[in-house]
Amino acid sequence: MAFAKEFSIGPEQVRAFADLVGDHNPVHLDPDFARTTKYGGCICHGMLVASYISGCLVEAFGQGTIYVEQAVRFRRPVPVGSRIRVGLGDPEAGPKGQSIVPTVIEVQQGDLWKKVLEGQATVLPGE
């Protein structure tokens, strides 16, 4: 990956995201309920995890970068309290001055990193 950055996603971030977007599904917020699901505990909203790509694109491409499009495929859930790593691949030239950027997010599980999201972003680079 041409760019990588790590983040932790705790219950505070999950609650704030749920309040912001109005998605209060108990699998994200209620540990007692979430333990009864196939996940065995609370999981992060997929779009919360994906949203970490945005800031990484600005950091990699400069202030003023415009996020035009994002294609994502969610591979596995991210347990609340996890450490994730956002990776941006080498950009390819797209139409109208845009750059097409491979995107990957992984979750740390012990010493291993497991892919949870993959896709590609289209941006108009900034500075």
PATILUM-346217 format. One record per residue (C-alpha): residue number from 1; x, y, z; chain. Coordinates in nm, 4 decimals, padded with zeros to 6 digits. Example, Ala and Ser with C-alpha at 12.3 -4.5 7.8 and 13.67 -1.06 7.14 Angstrom:
<rec 1 <01.2300 -00.4500 00.7800> "A">
<rec 2 <01.3670 -00.1060 00.7140> "A">
END
This chain:
<rec 1 <00.0000 00.0000 00.0000> "A">
<rec 2 <00.1191 00.3484 -00.0815> "A">
<rec 3 <-00.0422 00.4883 00.2364> "A">
<rec 4 <-00.1509 00.3223 00.5618> "A">
<rec 5 <-00.2842 00.4551 00.8907> "A">
<rec 6 <-00.4186 00.2813 01.2008> "A">
<rec 7 <-00.7195 00.3724 01.4158> "A">
<rec 8 <-00.9021 00.2312 01.7175> "A">
<rec 9 <-01.2821 00.2184 01.7135> "A">
<rec 10 <-01.4338 00.2060 02.0609> "A">
<rec 11 <-01.7884 00.2206 02.1946> "A">
<rec 12 <-01.7765 00.6017 02.2065> "A">
<rec 13 <-01.7167 00.6291 01.8316> "A">
<rec 14 <-01.9861 00.3698 01.7587> "A">
<rec 15 <-02.2411 00.5522 01.9791> "A">
<rec 16 <-02.1572 00.8908 01.8218> "A">
<rec 17 <-02.1948 00.7452 01.4710> "A">
<rec 18 <-02.5254 00.5775 01.5638> "A">
<rec 19 <-02.6587 00.9084 01.6966> "A">
<rec 20 <-02.5325 01.0990 01.3935> "A">
<rec 21 <-02.6941 00.8727 01.1341> "A">
<rec 22 <-02.9871 00.7400 01.3381> "A">
<rec 23 <-02.8847 00.3719 01.3140> "A">
<rec 24 <-02.9390 00.2338 01.6645> "A">
<rec 25 <-02.9403 -00.1346 01.5695> "A">
<rec 26 <-02.8711 -00.3212 01.8969> "A">
<rec 27 <-02.6025 -00.5351 01.7312> "A">
<rec 28 <-02.3905 -00.2181 01.7390> "A">
<rec 29 <-02.4870 -00.0799 02.0801> "A">
<rec 30 <-02.6289 -00.3433 02.3172> "A">
<rec 31 <-02.3675 -00.5940 02.4392> "A">
<rec 32 <-02.6305 -00.8252 02.5925> "A">
<rec 33 <-02.8249 -00.8421 02.2664> "A">
<rec 34 <-02.5114 -00.8653 02.0510> "A">
<rec 35 <-02.3841 -01.1660 02.2501> "A">
<rec 36 <-02.6926 -01.3587 02.1301> "A">
<rec 37 <-02.6090 -01.2974 01.7627> "A">
<rec 38 <-02.3755 -01.4903 01.5354> "A">
<rec 39 <-02.1149 -01.2169 01.5995> "A">
<rec 40 <-02.0940 -01.2886 01.9728> "A">
<rec 41 <-02.0603 -00.9197 02.0588> "A">
<rec 42 <-02.1125 -00.5674 01.9339> "A">
<rec 43 <-01.9876 -00.4871 01.5846> "A">
<rec 44 <-01.9117 -00.1512 01.4243> "A">
<rec 45 <-02.1387 -00.0049 01.1581> "A">
<rec 46 <-01.9894 -00.0902 00.8200> "A">
<rec 47 <-02.0158 00.2694 00.7039> "A">
<rec 48 <-01.8405 00.3915 01.0203> "A">
<rec 49 <-01.5460 00.1698 00.9316> "A">
<rec 50 <-01.5553 00.2852 00.5675> "A">
<rec 51 <-01.5691 00.6517 00.6708> "A">
<rec 52 <-01.2083 00.6390 00.7914> "A">
<rec 53 <-01.1054 00.6311 00.4252> "A">
<rec 54 <-01.2108 00.9948 00.3786> "A">
<rec 55 <-00.9553 01.1530 00.6111> "A">
<rec 56 <-00.6830 00.9239 00.4789> "A">
<rec 57 <-00.7521 01.0415 00.1240> "A">
<rec 58 <-00.7118 01.4047 00.2313> "A">
<rec 59 <-00.3934 01.3196 00.4211> "A">
<rec 60 <-00.2527 01.1337 00.1196> "A">
<rec 61 <-00.3663 01.3730 -00.1564> "A">
<rec 62 <-00.3691 01.7098 00.0220> "A">
<rec 63 <-00.6141 01.9665 00.1522> "A">
<rec 64 <-00.8889 02.0420 -00.0940> "A">
<rec 65 <-00.9121 01.6821 -00.2150> "A">
<rec 66 <-01.2665 01.6059 -00.3292> "A">
<rec 67 <-01.4014 01.2571 -00.2605> "A">
<rec 68 <-01.6040 01.1850 -00.5762> "A">
<rec 69 <-01.6994 00.8184 -00.5461> "A">
<rec 70 <-01.6389 00.5067 -00.3367> "A">
<rec 71 <-01.7095 00.1442 -00.4214> "A">
<rec 72 <-01.6838 -00.0914 -00.1236> "A">
<rec 73 <-01.7277 -00.4559 -00.0477> "A">
<rec 74 <-01.7609 -00.5519 00.3173> "A">
<rec 75 <-01.5802 -00.8825 00.3849> "A">
<rec 76 <-01.6321 -00.9357 00.7593> "A">
<rec 77 <-01.7562 -00.7430 01.0632> "A">
<rec 78 <-01.5342 -00.5319 01.2866> "A">
<rec 79 <-01.5855 -00.5927 01.6597> "A">
<rec 80 <-01.6300 -00.2779 01.8686> "A">
<rec 81 <-01.2981 -00.2022 02.0396> "A">
<rec 82 <-01.0889 -00.3141 01.7417> "A">
<rec 83 <-00.7825 -00.1615 01.5830> "A">
<rec 84 <-00.8148 -00.1089 01.2077> "A">
<rec 85 <-00.5673 -00.0157 00.9367> "A">
<rec 86 <-00.6720 00.1861 00.6313> "A">
<rec 87 <-00.4608 00.1272 00.3223> "A">
<rec 88 <-00.4570 00.3266 00.0006> "A">
<rec 89 <-00.2938 00.1761 -00.3068> "A">
<rec 90 <-00.1095 00.3504 -00.5866> "A">
<rec 91 <-00.3476 00.5806 -00.7738> "A">
<rec 92 <-00.4244 00.5424 -01.1418> "A">
<rec 93 <-00.5202 00.8295 -01.3702> "A">
<rec 94 <-00.8928 00.8587 -01.4231> "A">
<rec 95 <-01.1071 01.0859 -01.6397> "A">
<rec 96 <-01.1221 01.4636 -01.5915> "A">
<rec 97 <-00.8121 01.4846 -01.3702> "A">
<rec 98 <-00.9479 01.2306 -01.1250> "A">
<rec 99 <-00.7428 00.9624 -00.9533> "A">
<rec 100 <-00.8681 00.6072 -00.8949> "A">
<rec 101 <-00.7328 00.4727 -00.5653> "A">
<rec 102 <-00.7544 00.1123 -00.4406> "A">
<rec 103 <-00.8815 00.1072 -00.0802> "A">
<rec 104 <-00.8448 -00.1649 00.1831> "A">
<rec 105 <-00.9313 -00.1768 00.5514> "A">
<rec 106 <-00.8020 -00.4510 00.7791> "A">
<rec 107 <-00.8793 -00.5380 01.1409> "A">
<rec 108 <-00.6092 -00.6526 01.3804> "A">
<rec 109 <-00.6667 -00.9985 01.5279> "A">
<rec 110 <-00.3747 -01.0860 01.7499> "A">
<rec 111 <-00.0605 -01.0636 01.5376> "A">
<rec 112 <-00.2578 -01.0851 01.2126> "A">
<rec 113 <-00.4444 -00.8292 01.0031> "A">
<rec 114 <-00.7644 -00.9543 00.8353> "A">
<rec 115 <-00.9254 -00.7758 00.5407> "A">
<rec 116 <-01.2683 -00.6345 00.6297> "A">
<rec 117 <-01.3294 -00.3983 00.3374> "A">
<rec 118 <-01.1951 -00.3517 -00.0116> "A">
<rec 119 <-01.2866 -00.1244 -00.2960> "A">
<rec 120 <-01.1748 00.1832 -00.4803> "A">
<rec 121 <-01.2115 00.5560 -00.4330> "A">
<rec 122 <-01.2277 00.8219 -00.7006> "A">
<rec 123 <-01.0871 01.1604 -00.5999> "A">
<rec 124 <-00.9988 01.4975 -00.7424> "A">
<rec 125 <-00.6608 01.5543 -00.5750> "A">
<rec 126 <-00.6084 01.8732 -00.3751> "A">
<rec 127 <-00.2840 02.0653 -00.3208> "A">
END
